[in-house]
Amino acid sequence: MFGAYASNMPSIFNPRALRGFNHWFEHEGGLTRKKILHDHTMYPYMSVFYSDDMLNAANKYIETGEIDERFERSQINKTHNVRKDFLSYCPECTKEDIHIYGEAYWHRLHQIQGVLCCPKHHVQIENSIIPMNRTAWRFRPASSFAVSSDDTAPSDFRTDFICQYVKIAKDIDWLLKHGLTLGGARVIGEKYKDMYMLKGGGIATRHGRVLRDRFDAEITAFYGESFLNHILSIGVYVNNWHMYATAAMSVGMKPLHQLLIMNFLCGSPQGFRDSTYEYAPFGNEPWPCINKHCPHYGIDGVNKIEYGFSQHRHIGYFKCDFCGMYYRRSRNDQTFEEYSKSVMILDYGHLWEKKLRECIYVEKLNQRDIASKMLVAVDTLLGIAEKLGLDTNTNARYIPNRSPGDIYRNQILQLLEMHGEISSNDVKQMNSRAYSWFIAYDPEWLQSLFTPEKEKIHWKEKDKRLLSLFQTVYTDLQKSGNTKRRVTIGYLCSLAGITCSKEYQQVKNQLNLTPMLKIFMTEVLETETVWMHRRVTEIISHLNANGHRLTVNKVRSHLSIRQCKFHEYRDYIADMVEKHKIVTVQCPHCGTDKVWKDYRNKQMQSYLCKNPGCSCKRFKIQII
């Protein structure tokens, strides 16, 4: 019937084995290859994890009967993610088939992983005695073989989850009829990305990367931890299964997992298909303008915005069409009254700038009055005026005998009284405006108040404390520490308990402010060459003390360094080995010291003489 000696089973799950269709059916009967595949196979359900290439190959096969071998192999592999281990049936459906037709039939819905309960009769789906992989070789009618056995009874059915079982079975049944309308894995994955960003405040980045911890928390709260773990254990469990739920990787997801995500996002696969999600985290236009000098303030004016995504937050860039004010929002859960007070303004716009010029040149207001009327801080006003090339001091009203120098001088003296010692950097950070004024007009007076950073009492005390700490650490290291390691500032800091990278960098970068510690570090820290020479000397001394034969390779094995580094110091190691060779044993026959140790027992040590001219190659010496 299928035109070739081929497996029946894959043809039930995939568009396959219908090559001889045109020879054994008449077109006038209304039965077409497309109708068979859509109504009597699981192709519509499996299409939710088909790539575009697989969908195109399937459509080509449906239209022309030509099949791509790569496509055929791929879809057979995907079958294992869908089918059960045994042919399954609903006892009530079997009785109903026999009553209506006189014959029972295998239902395709009952053969899919995840269908544990009949959506029509709300009873448990049972396994027959026929393994699914045996269906390829012989036809077994449901009337005779829809019989359960204790060995094949499903063990993963729980009565407390019947409602969830029925819901999933109904959704799978819907996908069996309408799965192709979802457009395949790529279209589904693209839709996931947009929905993830809007679900629960954003469970994916703007680029589509799923935030796994947030996703786990959201979907576990939706299904309940017990049911979710239970349903995911059906078939082959996949760790971090939701990482595949993206446009690029959704082809690798099981259809059951796709279904769980569709229900999580939209309640059902039909709702997922029909939903239209427009990326609008800040609502729809028009948005109110936040410029209080604009007639559209709090009403409308903003009709087009740009979106961004940063640190798991939606970013919106708004611009009023009337006044030109351009601002940014990063929280989409605030009311207009909330965000209008703390919004980040990127450009105040032409209307605001016009009002500013009127305050300076028409109303002739001073800085404070201008800032008050324009509803900004004085520092903000000065920054904007500098960008626009405006002089806000044109109408300044100075208090008699109170020049800027006097004001800034009092401020600097207050800082000095508060801190006791100040440096140039301190003044720059704490009062940048005063610092700039004195650098421009009276630098000598300001310099006379400074205490150099390294002469501050704070640094002197810190220098003494760190010096004492590192001296103690270094002394302990010399007595009982790991002398194999090179003495570096990082190693000393780790021994001193300074493990935080920030604290370590402070010690390293502030050596110029702690001169005594710097001198100590200069004396004890080892360069690579010094460390290598010390290690070679220690190893040679150890080998000689324990009676080992001294060779270059023996020293290298104790050094435990890389090949390239060994070649760099090979000549030095060879010279040191020659200098420290100690002749302890000589051959009694030829007098050479070129002898190697051989076997030994409690009384005697055997040696091998390596002199080719020696008359006796082996000799023994009594161990004292």
N, C-alpha and C positions, 0 to 999 in steps of 0.2 A: 504493500500500500504506500510506503514512503519512498519507493523507487530505488532503494539501495539497502544493503545489509548494514543498518546503522542503529544506534541506540534509540529506543522509544523515549526513554526518560528525558534526555536533554531537549527533545522536541516539544515536550510539555512545558518546559520552563523558558525556552528561547526560540527565536525565529530560526528553525533548523529542520533539516530532513524533509523538506517539501519540494524537492527538485522535480519529482514526477507529477506534480499537481496538475499541470496542464493536460496530462495524458489521461488522467482518470476522473476528471470532473468536467462537466460542460459549463461554460460561462453563463448560459441562459438560466441556469438553476439558481443564480444569486449567491452561490457559495464561492467566495474568492479566497485567495491566499491571505489577503489582508483581514478578512472577516474571521478566518480560523485563528490567526495569530492574535487578534485583538480580543476575541470572545472566548477562546478555548485554550490559550496558553497564558503564562504569567509574564509575558513580555511587557505589558503596560506597567505592571508593578515594578519590574526590574529596571525599567528605563530611568527611574529616579537616580540611579547611580551609573548611568551610561554617559561616557564622554561624547562630545560632538562627533568625533570620528566614528564611534560605535553606532550612534544614532543614524549617521549618514549611510554607514554600511548596512544597517538593518533596513532602512528605507529602500536602498538599492536592491536588496534581496527581495523585499516585499513586491517591488514593482517589476523586476526583471527575472528573479530567480537565481541571479548570480551572487555567490557568496565569497567573501574574502576569508582565506584560511586563518589569518591572524585574528580577525573578528570572531571567527568560530571558536578558536582556542580561548580567547579572552572571555567570551560569554559563558563557556563551559566552566571556567575557573570561578566566575562570579556565582554560578549556581550553588556552590557549596556555602555561600553566605545566606542562602534563602531556604533551601530544602531541609526537611526533617530527616531523621535517621530511618523512620518507618513510614509506610503509607498509613495515613490517619483518616479517621472518619468520625462523624457525629452519629451516635446510635439513633437519635430521633430523626435525623435526616435520612438515614438508611431505611427506617420504617416508612417514612413518608414517601420515599422514592418507590418502594415496592408497592405501596397502596395505590399510587397514582399511575406508575408506568409498568408495574409488574416486574421491575428489574431495578437493582440498586446501582448507583454510579459513584465513582470517586469524585469528590468535589475539589477543584483546584485550590480554593481558599483554605481548606483544611490541611494542605500539605506545606504551608508556609510557616517558617519559624516565627514565634510570637503569637500565633493563633492557638490559644489554649482553651478557649471557650467558644461555643457556637453562638454567633450574634443573633441567630433567629430563635433558638430554643433555650439559650442560656444554660447549656449543660456542658460538661467537660468533653473536650475532644480526646478520643482514645486512639492509641496506636494499634495497628493490625499486626499480624505475625509476619508480614512481608517487609524485609528491609528495603529501603528505597533503592539501594544500588543493585538489587536483584530484579527490578522492574524492567531492566533493559533487555532481558533475554526471553521473557515469557509474559503473555497476557494473563492476568489474574483478576477475574471479575469480582466486583465488590460484593455481589450477592453471596459468594462462597468464602471470600477471604476477609471481609470486614468483621473480623472476630478478634477480640483482645485476648492477651495472654498475660500471666503474672510476670513473665520475663520482659515483656515489652510495655508494661503499664507505665505511663509517664509519672515521674516522681516529683516534678517541679510545679504541680498544681496546688494552689492554696485557695481555700474557700473564702478567706477574708479579702481576696483581691478580685472577686468575680466581676464587680462593676468596672474595674479597670481593664480586665480581660475583654469584656464585651465591647468597651469603647475602642480598644486597639484593634479588635477583630473587625469592627464596623469600618474603621479608618482604612485598614488593609483592603477590605472589600471595595471601598470607594476607589482606592488606588488601582485595583485590578481593572476597574472600568474606565478611570479617568487619569491614570498616572502619566500618560503621554502628554496631557495638556499642561504639565508643569514645565516642560521644555528641556529636561535632562539635568545632569549634575551641575554643569557650569552655571546655568541660569538660576538654579536653586541656591548654589553657593554665593552668587552675586547678591541675591536677595537676602541671604543670611547676614552678609556684611552690614548692609544698611539697617536691618532690624536689630542686630546686636548693639549698635551704637545708641539706639533709642531705648532699648529695653533696660529697665532698672537703672537708668542713669548712665548707661554705657558699659557693656561687657566686652567690647572690642575696641581696638584703636581705629583711627580713621583709615589706616592702611589695611585693615582687615585682620590683624593679629588678635586672636582670642585671648582674653585675660582669664586664664584657667581657674584661678582661685575664685574670682567673682562669678564666673560661669557655673562652677560647681555649687557655690552657695545658692545661686538663683534657681538652678534646675532641681537641686535637692529639696529646696523649700517648696517648689511647685508640685513635685511628685511624691515627696516623702522619701526619706533615706531607705526605709525598708523595701518599698516597692521598686524603687529605682535600682537598687543593688540586685533585687530578684530578677527583674526583667532584663538587665544587662548581662546576667549570667547565662541567659539562653544562648545556645550555640557556643561559638568560640569567643571568650571574653577578650576585649581589646582595651588595654590600659590607655588612659587619656584619649578616649575615643573622640571627644569633641574637638581635638586639635585638627581633625580632618574636615570639620564643618566650615570650610572656607571655599572661595571660588576656585582656588588652585588645587585643593586636595579633596574636594567632596566626592570625587570619583571613587576614592578608597573607602568610603563609609558604607556600612551595611544599611539596606533600606529600613530596617527596624529602627536604627539609630536616627536616620533621617526623619522618620515618623515621630519619634520622641521629641525632636527639636521643633518640628512643625507644630505639634500640639502645644509645646511650651511657649512658642512665639504667638500663635494665632488660634489655638484651641482645636484645630483640625487641619488636615491637609487641604480641604476645600477652602477653608478660611485663609490658609496660607497662599493658595493660588489666586484667590480673588482680591486679597488685600493689596492696596497700593500705598506704599510708604514713601512719602516725599520727605527728604532730609530737611526738616524745619524745626530744629530744637528750640528756637526762640519764637515759635508761633508764625503766623502768616501776616503779610503786609496789609495795611500800612502800619509801621511802628512809630511811636511818638518821638518827636525831637526833644532833646534834653537841654537845648539852649534857651535859657529864660528870657533872652532878648529877642527870641524868634516868635512870631505870632502863632507858630505851629507847636509851641512847647506843650508837651503832655497830651497832644491830640493826634497828630499824624505828621507827615512830611518825609518820612523815610520809606521808600518804596522798593529799594533793592539793596541787598546786603551780600557780603562775602562770608564764607565759613572757613573755619580751621579746626584743628584738634591738637591739644597740647596737654600732657600730663593727665590723660584720661578725662579731660574736660572739653566740652564744646566751646569753640571760640566764634564770636560773631563780630563783624566789622560793619558799622552802621554809618550812613552819611545822609544828612538832610538835604533834600533837593532844593530847599528854599534858601537856607542860610549857609550851607556848605560845611557845617560842623561834622567832623569825622571822629567817631569814638569806637571803643572796643568793650565788649562784654564777655565775661568768662563764666557766668553762672546763669543758667536758664530757669532757675526756680525762684528768682526774685521778682517782686512787683516793681512797677515803675517808680514808686516812691523810694524803694530800697536801693535800686541800682543807680538811680539818677544822682544820688548823693556821693557815690564812690566810684563812678565809672571812670575809665581811663580815656582821656581826651587826647587824640593824636593830632588833630588840626582844629583850631577854633573857628575857622571859616571866615569868609569875607564880611559877613554881617557883623560878627563880633569885632573883627579888626576895625571896621568903620566906626563902631561905637567907641572903641579905644582911642582912635584919633580924635574924635569929637571931645572926649574927656580931656585930652592933653591940650589941643590947640583951640578949641571953641570955648569949653567951660573952664579951661585953665586950672585944673585940679592938681593937687600934689599927689605923691605916690600913694599914701595911705587912703586918700579919698578915691583915687582911681581904682585901687584894688577892692575897696569896699563896694563901689558902684558896679564893677565888672564881676563881682562875686568870686574873686580868686585871692590866693595868698600873695603877699608882697614878693616873695621869692619867685613864684610862678609868673607874676606880672613882669618882673625884671627879665626873666628868661625869654618871654615872648617878645618883649620890647626890643631886646638885643637882636633877636632873629629878624625882626621887622625893620631894624635900624631906627627906632624911635627913642627919643630922650625923655624919660619920665621925670627927670630933675628940672625940667624947664620952668616949672611953676613951684619949685620946692620952697617951703617956708621953714627957714632954719631958726632954731631957738638961739637968742643972743648968747655969745660966749660958749656956745656948744657946737664946735666944729666936728666933723666926722672923726678927726684925729683924737679929739678929747673923748668921744664916745668909745671908740675902739680901744684907746689906751686904758680906759677904766675896765673894759671887758677883759683885756689881757691880764691886767693886774688882779682881777678877780679869779681868773684861772690859776695864776701863780699862787695866790693865797690858798686856793682850794687844794691844789695838788702838791705844793711845796717845790717841785721841780718840773719844768716843762722843756721840751725840745722843739725844734722846728717842725717835726712831724706831728707832735701833739697839737700845736696851734693850728696847723693846716687841717687836721681832722675835726677839731672841736669848734673852730671859728674861722672858716675859710675866707669869709669876707674881710674880717679884720686882718688876717694874714696877708691877703692880696693888697690891701691898702698900705700896710707898712712896708711891704717889699717894694712898692712903687714910690712911696714918699719919705719913709723914715726907716730904712732897713737897719741902720746902726743901733737905734734904740731897741729894736726888737731883738737883734743879735746879742745885745748886752744882757738880756734876761735868760737866754737859753743855757741850759746845762746839756753838754754833749751826752748823747744816748748812752755811751759806754761808761760814763762817769757817774751815772745815777746810782743812788744807794741801792735801789732795787736790783740792778744788775750785779753790783758788787756782792750783795748777799746771795743772789742766785748762783754767782760764780763760785763762791766758797762752798755752798751746799752741794752743787753738782760735782765739784772737784773731790770733796770728801767721799761722795757716793761712788764715783768711778774709781778712785784709788782703792777703796775697800773691795770693789768688785774685781779689779785687776789683780790684787794681792791674792784673793781667794782662787782666782783662775790659775795663777802660777803655782799654787800649792796643790790643789786637787781638781782643777778644771779639765776640760777637754782640750789638751794642747795640740790636737790634730787640726783644729780649726784655726783659720787665719784670724788674727786679732783685728777686727774692724769696728767702726763706731756702731754699726748696726748690731754686731754680736755683743758688744759691751752693753748697749742699751737693753737688749733682750735679757741679759743676765741681771741687769739692774731693775728689771720689772717694767721697763718702758716699752710696752708692746703696741700701743696705739700708734698708727702711722703718723697722725698729726703731731703727737708729742715728740716722736723721733725726728721728724722734719724740723721741729722747733729747735731741738738740741743741735742738730746739724747746721741749720741756717744761722743760728745765733752765736756761733763760736767767736765771731769778731767782737761780740759784746761781752764775752766771758773770757778774758785773756789768759787767766791762769789755767782754765780748763783747756784752752786751745794749745798752750805749751805742753800740758800733760799728754794730750792726744797726739801731738806731733812726736813725742818721745816714745809712746807705747804702740801706736798703730803701725801695722806692718804692711808694706807694699807686697805685691805678689812675689817679687824676687826675694825679698828678705824672708817671707814666710816659707818659700820653697827651699831656700838654703837651710833654714832652721829645721824643717821637717826631714830633709835628707840627712843632716847631722844626727838628729834624734834616732832615725831608723837604723843608721849604720851603727850607732852606739848600742842600740838594743840587740841587733843581730850578733855583734861581736860578744856582747855580754852573755848571750845564751848559746854560744858555740855554733851558730849557724854559718854556713859557707856564704861568704860575701860576694854577691854578683849584682850586676846592673838590673837584671830582671827581678831578682829577689827584692831589691829596693823598690822597684816600680810596683810590684804587687802590694807592698805595704803603703805606697803613696796613694793608690786608688784615684788616679787622675786620667783625663782623656788622652787619647792617642796623640792628638795634635800638641797638647801641652807637654806631654812626655818628650816628644821630639825636640821641642824648644829647649828643654833643660837636659837633654841626654848627655851632651859633652861634659857638662858640669857634674852630673851624677857619676859618669865614668871616671872622671878625675878624682872625685872624692872616694870612690870605691878603691882605686889603686893606692891612694894615700893611706887608707885605714885598713888595708888587708893585714891580718895578723896570722903568721905561720905558726900553727899549733901542733901540726902533725907532719912528719917527714917519713918517706918510705925508707925502711931500714936496708933495702937492697940497693937502691940507686941514689938515695939522698934527696930526691925531688920533693917539693911541697905540693905538687899537683896531684892531690889525692882526694877521693870522694868517700863519703860515708856509705857503707853498705848495711847489711842487717846487723842486729845486735841482740844479745841476751843479757841476763843479769851479770855475768862475769866478763864477757868479752865484747868488744866493738870491732867489727870487720870493716876494712877499708879497701878501696880499689885504687891502684896506681895507674895514672893516665899517661905515664911516660912510655912511648912506644919501645924504647930500648931497654926497658927494665926486664930482668930475667924472671921475676916473680910478680905477677899482676895483682895478687891478693895477699894481704897480711892482716894479722889481728893484734890488738893491744888490750891488755887486761884493764878493766875499769876499776879504778881505785875508789 
